[in-house]
Amino acid sequence: MRRKTFAVVVCAVVLFGLGIAQAQEAPEPTAEHKKLGYFVGTWLSEAELMENPWMPAGKFTGKSHCEWFDGGFAVVCKSEGEGPMGPTRDLGIMGYNMDAEVYTYYGIDNGPMTMLSVPQGKVDGDTWVYDDESMMDGKMVKSRYTIVQKSERAYSFEWAMAGEDGTYKVMMKGTSTKP
């Protein structure tokens, strides 16, 4: 009798587990995630850097290769370039946070500064605006990165920082195109 009861319980647990596994399908990327697909591919960038406390003024050129990360929820970009302070290398990850309903950007580069916060962005039409607030040289600094899609193969970008009066000053302005 115990064996029969044990066998019935085991069968019930296995069947219940199979039912849950079938009901829980892999999540699919949302429309917001799919919007990140705009950035997939190879991009060539040119920019003008304005003099600021963290770097000298000058020209920047770079090349980025962006691809979907497994699952289709994030885009990973590896970039290399040349700026007023020499060669640059960076790795960026763009995603979408469904709970906060914001786009996110995580990045590292070959410079001495590392991100302490996660810039958060919104999209309005063809304009992406990421805002961030982080420590730089011991001071809390607000920054804004704006991307405007010009076509499927081109966008302009601008990085600005807020001064003590709250007014944003452009630190870098440029364009990126797919070859």
C-alpha positions as a LaTeX table, in Angstrom:
\begin{tabular}{lrrr}
\hline
Residue & $x$ (\AA) & $y$ (\AA) & $z$ (\AA) \\
\hline
Met1 & 0.00 & 0.00 & 0.00 \\
Arg2 & 2.82 & 2.42 & 0.85 \\
Arg3 & 4.49 & 1.73 & $-2.49$ \\
Lys4 & 1.25 & 2.51 & $-4.34$ \\
Thr5 & 0.76 & 5.75 & $-2.41$ \\
Phe6 & 4.40 & 6.73 & $-2.97$ \\
Ala7 & 4.09 & 5.98 & $-6.72$ \\
Val8 & 0.90 & 8.07 & $-6.98$ \\
Val9 & 2.56 & 11.00 & $-5.16$ \\
Val10 & 5.68 & 10.82 & $-7.37$ \\
Cys11 & 3.53 & 10.71 & $-10.53$ \\
Ala12 & 1.48 & 13.68 & $-9.33$ \\
Val13 & 4.61 & 15.72 & $-8.57$ \\
Val14 & 6.18 & 14.88 & $-11.93$ \\
Leu15 & 3.01 & 15.68 & $-13.87$ \\
Phe16 & 2.50 & 18.91 & $-11.91$ \\
Gly17 & 6.11 & 19.89 & $-12.64$ \\
Leu18 & 5.69 & 19.19 & $-16.33$ \\
Gly19 & 2.54 & 21.30 & $-16.40$ \\
Ile20 & 4.36 & 24.24 & $-14.83$ \\
Ala21 & 7.30 & 23.87 & $-17.22$ \\
Gln22 & 4.96 & 23.93 & $-20.22$ \\
Ala23 & 2.99 & 26.92 & $-18.89$ \\
Gln24 & 6.17 & 28.96 & $-18.33$ \\
Glu25 & 7.51 & 29.65 & $-21.80$ \\
Ala26 & 10.64 & 31.68 & $-22.33$ \\
Pro27 & 9.93 & 35.42 & $-22.19$ \\
Glu28 & 9.87 & 37.32 & $-25.46$ \\
Pro29 & 11.45 & 40.76 & $-25.98$ \\
Thr30 & 8.93 & 43.59 & $-25.82$ \\
Ala31 & 8.49 & 46.33 & $-28.43$ \\
Glu32 & 10.75 & 48.51 & $-26.26$ \\
His33 & 13.50 & 45.89 & $-26.32$ \\
Lys34 & 13.15 & 45.53 & $-30.09$ \\
Lys35 & 13.66 & 49.31 & $-30.50$ \\
Leu36 & 17.27 & 48.76 & $-29.42$ \\
Gly37 & 17.75 & 46.88 & $-32.70$ \\
Tyr38 & 18.29 & 50.25 & $-34.37$ \\
Phe39 & 21.83 & 50.22 & $-32.94$ \\
Val40 & 22.78 & 46.73 & $-34.14$ \\
Gly41 & 25.54 & 46.81 & $-36.76$ \\
Thr42 & 28.79 & 48.66 & $-37.36$ \\
Trp43 & 28.90 & 52.42 & $-36.82$ \\
Leu44 & 31.57 & 55.00 & $-37.67$ \\
Ser45 & 31.56 & 58.09 & $-35.44$ \\
Glu46 & 33.06 & 61.56 & $-35.64$ \\
Ala47 & 32.74 & 64.13 & $-32.88$ \\
Glu48 & 34.00 & 67.44 & $-31.62$ \\
Leu49 & 34.95 & 67.52 & $-27.92$ \\
Met50 & 34.70 & 70.85 & $-26.18$ \\
Glu51 & 37.24 & 71.75 & $-23.50$ \\
Asn52 & 36.07 & 70.68 & $-20.06$ \\
Pro53 & 37.54 & 69.80 & $-16.66$ \\
Trp54 & 38.03 & 66.13 & $-17.62$ \\
Met55 & 39.55 & 66.30 & $-21.10$ \\
Pro56 & 40.99 & 68.71 & $-23.64$ \\
Ala57 & 39.10 & 69.92 & $-26.70$ \\
Gly58 & 39.64 & 68.15 & $-29.99$ \\
Lys59 & 38.39 & 65.68 & $-32.56$ \\
Phe60 & 37.22 & 62.16 & $-31.88$ \\
Thr61 & 36.79 & 59.33 & $-34.40$ \\
Gly62 & 35.65 & 55.84 & $-33.60$ \\
Lys63 & 34.18 & 52.57 & $-34.79$ \\
Ser64 & 31.59 & 50.53 & $-32.89$ \\
His65 & 30.23 & 47.06 & $-33.52$ \\
Cys66 & 26.91 & 46.36 & $-31.80$ \\
Glu67 & 25.05 & 43.07 & $-31.65$ \\
Trp68 & 22.14 & 41.48 & $-29.84$ \\
Phe69 & 23.01 & 39.68 & $-26.62$ \\
Asp70 & 21.52 & 36.18 & $-26.31$ \\
Gly71 & 17.76 & 36.37 & $-25.81$ \\
Gly72 & 17.26 & 39.69 & $-27.62$ \\
Phe73 & 16.82 & 41.84 & $-24.49$ \\
Ala74 & 20.08 & 43.84 & $-24.71$ \\
Val75 & 22.54 & 45.17 & $-27.29$ \\
Val76 & 26.28 & 44.93 & $-26.60$ \\
Cys77 & 28.68 & 47.35 & $-28.31$ \\
Lys78 & 32.47 & 47.14 & $-28.50$ \\
Ser79 & 34.14 & 50.34 & $-29.65$ \\
Glu80 & 37.56 & 51.71 & $-30.39$ \\
Gly81 & 38.63 & 55.17 & $-31.39$ \\
Glu82 & 41.07 & 58.02 & $-31.21$ \\
Gly83 & 40.55 & 61.25 & $-29.27$ \\
Pro84 & 42.50 & 64.18 & $-27.86$ \\
Met85 & 43.85 & 61.99 & $-25.04$ \\
Gly86 & 44.85 & 59.08 & $-27.30$ \\
Pro87 & 43.32 & 55.71 & $-28.12$ \\
Thr88 & 39.96 & 54.76 & $-26.60$ \\
Arg89 & 38.34 & 51.38 & $-26.08$ \\
Asp90 & 34.98 & 50.72 & $-24.52$ \\
Leu91 & 32.25 & 48.20 & $-23.96$ \\
Gly92 & 28.63 & 49.30 & $-23.63$ \\
Ile93 & 25.42 & 47.44 & $-22.88$ \\
Met94 & 22.05 & 48.94 & $-23.76$ \\
Gly95 & 18.89 & 47.46 & $-22.29$ \\
Tyr96 & 15.35 & 48.23 & $-21.20$ \\
Asn97 & 14.05 & 47.99 & $-17.63$ \\
Met98 & 10.38 & 46.98 & $-17.80$ \\
Asp99 & 9.67 & 47.84 & $-14.14$ \\
Ala100 & 10.99 & 51.40 & $-14.34$ \\
Glu101 & 10.02 & 51.75 & $-18.04$ \\
Val102 & 13.39 & 53.23 & $-18.94$ \\
Tyr103 & 16.25 & 52.35 & $-21.25$ \\
Thr104 & 19.55 & 51.70 & $-19.50$ \\
Tyr105 & 23.22 & 51.98 & $-20.41$ \\
Tyr106 & 26.14 & 50.29 & $-18.67$ \\
Gly107 & 29.65 & 51.01 & $-19.86$ \\
Ile108 & 33.34 & 50.69 & $-19.18$ \\
Asp109 & 36.30 & 52.12 & $-21.04$ \\
Asn110 & 40.06 & 52.25 & $-20.90$ \\
Gly111 & 40.02 & 55.49 & $-18.91$ \\
Pro112 & 40.37 & 55.96 & $-15.15$ \\
Met113 & 36.70 & 56.73 & $-14.48$ \\
Thr114 & 34.13 & 54.00 & $-13.89$ \\
Met115 & 30.37 & 54.39 & $-13.73$ \\
Leu116 & 28.79 & 54.57 & $-10.29$ \\
Ser117 & 25.27 & 54.88 & $-11.64$ \\
Val118 & 23.17 & 53.64 & $-14.53$ \\
Pro119 & 22.07 & 56.30 & $-17.01$ \\
Gln120 & 18.35 & 56.03 & $-17.68$ \\
Gly121 & 16.73 & 56.99 & $-20.97$ \\
Lys122 & 13.41 & 57.64 & $-22.63$ \\
Val123 & 12.54 & 57.63 & $-26.32$ \\
Asp124 & 10.25 & 60.20 & $-27.91$ \\
Gly125 & 9.86 & 59.57 & $-31.64$ \\
Asp126 & 13.39 & 59.48 & $-33.06$ \\
Thr127 & 15.02 & 61.08 & $-30.01$ \\
Trp128 & 16.66 & 59.09 & $-27.22$ \\
Val129 & 17.57 & 61.04 & $-24.04$ \\
Tyr130 & 19.63 & 59.44 & $-21.26$ \\
Asp131 & 20.05 & 61.32 & $-17.97$ \\
Asp132 & 22.57 & 60.48 & $-15.28$ \\
Glu133 & 23.78 & 61.84 & $-11.97$ \\
Ser134 & 27.12 & 60.63 & $-10.68$ \\
Met135 & 30.28 & 61.63 & $-8.82$ \\
Met136 & 33.15 & 63.12 & $-10.81$ \\
Asp137 & 36.21 & 64.44 & $-9.00$ \\
Gly138 & 34.30 & 64.42 & $-5.73$ \\
Lys139 & 31.34 & 66.43 & $-7.05$ \\
Met140 & 27.84 & 65.32 & $-7.95$ \\
Val141 & 27.40 & 65.99 & $-11.68$ \\
Lys142 & 24.31 & 65.72 & $-13.87$ \\
Ser143 & 24.81 & 64.73 & $-17.48$ \\
Arg144 & 22.57 & 64.13 & $-20.47$ \\
Tyr145 & 23.29 & 62.12 & $-23.61$ \\
Thr146 & 20.95 & 62.73 & $-26.53$ \\
Ile147 & 20.71 & 60.66 & $-29.71$ \\
Val148 & 18.60 & 61.77 & $-32.69$ \\
Gln149 & 17.97 & 59.17 & $-35.39$ \\
Lys150 & 18.42 & 60.87 & $-38.77$ \\
Ser151 & 17.81 & 57.73 & $-40.83$ \\
Glu152 & 18.20 & 53.96 & $-40.53$ \\
Arg153 & 21.93 & 54.47 & $-41.14$ \\
Ala154 & 22.72 & 57.72 & $-39.32$ \\
Tyr155 & 22.22 & 59.49 & $-36.02$ \\
Ser156 & 23.56 & 62.58 & $-34.28$ \\
Phe157 & 24.60 & 62.61 & $-30.63$ \\
Glu158 & 25.37 & 65.15 & $-27.96$ \\
Trp159 & 26.74 & 64.85 & $-24.44$ \\
Ala160 & 26.05 & 67.74 & $-22.07$ \\
Met161 & 26.73 & 68.42 & $-18.39$ \\
Ala162 & 24.78 & 70.67 & $-16.03$ \\
Gly163 & 26.59 & 73.53 & $-14.38$ \\
Glu164 & 25.96 & 74.74 & $-10.83$ \\
Asp165 & 23.05 & 76.84 & $-12.14$ \\
Gly166 & 21.45 & 73.75 & $-13.71$ \\
Thr167 & 22.08 & 74.88 & $-17.29$ \\
Tyr168 & 23.44 & 72.14 & $-19.56$ \\
Lys169 & 26.63 & 72.84 & $-21.50$ \\
Val170 & 27.56 & 70.68 & $-24.51$ \\
Met171 & 30.80 & 68.73 & $-23.97$ \\
Met172 & 30.71 & 66.63 & $-27.14$ \\
Lys173 & 28.73 & 66.73 & $-30.38$ \\
Gly174 & 28.94 & 64.35 & $-33.32$ \\
Thr175 & 27.44 & 61.93 & $-35.80$ \\
Ser176 & 27.47 & 58.18 & $-36.33$ \\
Thr177 & 26.82 & 56.42 & $-39.65$ \\
Lys178 & 26.68 & 52.85 & $-40.90$ \\
Pro179 & 29.17 & 52.33 & $-43.73$ \\
\hline
\end{tabular}
